[in-house]
Amino acid sequence: MQDFSLYFELGWQHILNWKGYDHILFVIVLCGAYTLTDWKRVLLLVTAFTIGHSITLALSVLKVITVKTNLIEFLIPVTILVTAASNILGGKSSRPKGVQLKYILALFFGLIHGMGFSNYLNSLLGKSTNIVAELFAFNIGLEFGQIIIVTGILLISFILINIFKVKKWNWNFFLSSAIFGISFIMAAERWPDLFR
């Protein structure tokens, strides 16, 4: 039980650590086009993302797959960029378009992020013999951290839209555009590392 609480804590601390802000940006932009009333859809999106990153995190930690770190570090901001662009291009409709496609993208992008998480977890595990239990605890911790991020963003959107009367589209456009710009710079900075 002590190992569970340790790896659970490491999981949520890792996702909420601003040094790894790329994962935070992804979760923010994933739910940025939604409001508090859409919490079920957002929960499904985040769960799809969690399933994706849980699969590749497990496969990477168990040494079933290995992917070049530079490639993953480049692809992570690309996932953020694509998600931000889909929010912006979704238009001003009251409901985000292409919801089914968003679930598939969240799952697929989760696969990429899971490989990014695996570098950190591999360094923690060392020669541990209880990898499955620790992997499970770490994943639960990541999910807990993601729910904290989602709750925060949905509350901010609720306050801006319902109290300060900011139009939903303006909030979505502002948030998604800012994250699009940040992720574009991140991807551009990591591009040269692909060829090393």
Secondary structure as GFF3:
##gff-version 3
##sequence-region A 1 196
A	DSSP	alpha_helix	2	16	.	.	.	ID=ss1
A	DSSP	three_ten_helix	18	20	.	.	.	ID=ss2
A	DSSP	alpha_helix	21	31	.	.	.	ID=ss3
A	DSSP	three_ten_helix	36	38	.	.	.	ID=ss4
A	DSSP	alpha_helix	39	61	.	.	.	ID=ss5
A	DSSP	alpha_helix	69	89	.	.	.	ID=ss6
A	DSSP	alpha_helix	99	125	.	.	.	ID=ss7
A	DSSP	alpha_helix	131	158	.	.	.	ID=ss8
A	DSSP	pi_helix	159	163	.	.	.	ID=ss9
A	DSSP	alpha_helix	168	190	.	.	.	ID=ss10
A	DSSP	three_ten_helix	191	195	.	.	.	ID=ss11
###
